[in-house]
Amino acid sequence: MIVLKSPQEIERMKVSSQIVAQILDTVRQNVKPGVTTLQLDEVAESEALRLGAKAAFKGYSGYKHALCTSVNSQVIHGIPSRLKLVEGDILSVDFGILCDGFYGDAAVTIPVGSVSVSATRLLAATRESLYSAIEFARPGNRLSDISHAVQKYVESRGYSVVRDYVGHGIGRNLHESPQIPNYGLPGKGVRLKVGMVLAIEPMINEKGAAVMTLEDGWTTVTCDGGLSAHFEHTVAVTENGPIILTQL
């Protein structure tokens, strides 16, 4: 069942989502060669506590950290560690919080120092595919209009859409209905309604779409070793169009 949110609930979700955005911005400012992803995780968790929020991922299905930190060919669910970032890496950071009974969730892929032209292009295409998809988060459109927008954008630029993982509804639970694939034909699925809040999150690979999960049970990587990028926003469907709750 898709739970519609009232305008008042969306305002409360905006508070949660803005905390997510602020903390991701702080994490971004701390990303540089020589920093470990475990240090970034500590920054995020301490900031969440300072702002009166709970890190949503910590304890979720046994996960032990506040952030998911996925480097280079890691797609999602990378576990923070003492491994130091190096110049030229790309780092996907996924983060969520719970505040006042509602969740916010967002992700961004951050260049570490100077990165290659190919990495820069992948990041740009993934980010722009997200904004292209958000434009379709309007009452009366179909869910797959969002999905198709991502696929159309990235495939036109020669990249692949990860099909094993999807976006989701969000609210009083971190993961709610509906699931939101990043591929598919337009005009399919449920009709979008005012009050839906969606976590839209393209995960895009430089080469093939195939992914696999490592022995740690969390870290998902590209099968061919190509780079992967991940961007996500929490978006409310309103009478006046989409509102990006996790955008500063």
BELLINUR-V643696 format. One line per field, one symbol per residue. ss: DSSP state (H for helix, E for strand, C for the rest). burial: + if it has 16 or more other C-alpha atoms within 10 Angstrom, else -. A space follows every 10 residues. Layout:
# BELLINUR-V643696
ss: ???
burial: ???
This chain:
# BELLINUR-V643696
ss: CCCCCCHHHH HHHHHHHHHH HHHHHHHHHH CCCCCEHHHH HHHHHHHHHH CCCEECCCCH HHCCCCEEEE ECCEEECCCC CCCECCCCCE EEEEEEEEEC CEEEEEEEEE ECCCCCHHHH HHHHHHHHHH HHHHCCCCCC CEHHHHHHHH HHHHHCCCCE ECCCCCEEEC CCCCCEEEEE CCCCCCCCCC ECCCCCEEEE CCEEECCCCC EEECCCCCCE EECCCCCEEE CEEEEEEECC EEEECCCC
burial: ---++---++ -+++++++++ ++++--++-- ++--++++++ ++++++++-- --++++++-- ----++++++ ++++++++++ ----+--+++ +++++++++- -+++++++++ ++------+- -++-++++++ ++++-++++- ++++++++++ ++++----++ +++-++++++ ++-+++++++ ++++------ -+++++++++ +++++++++- +-+-----++ ++---+++++ ++++++++-- ++++++--
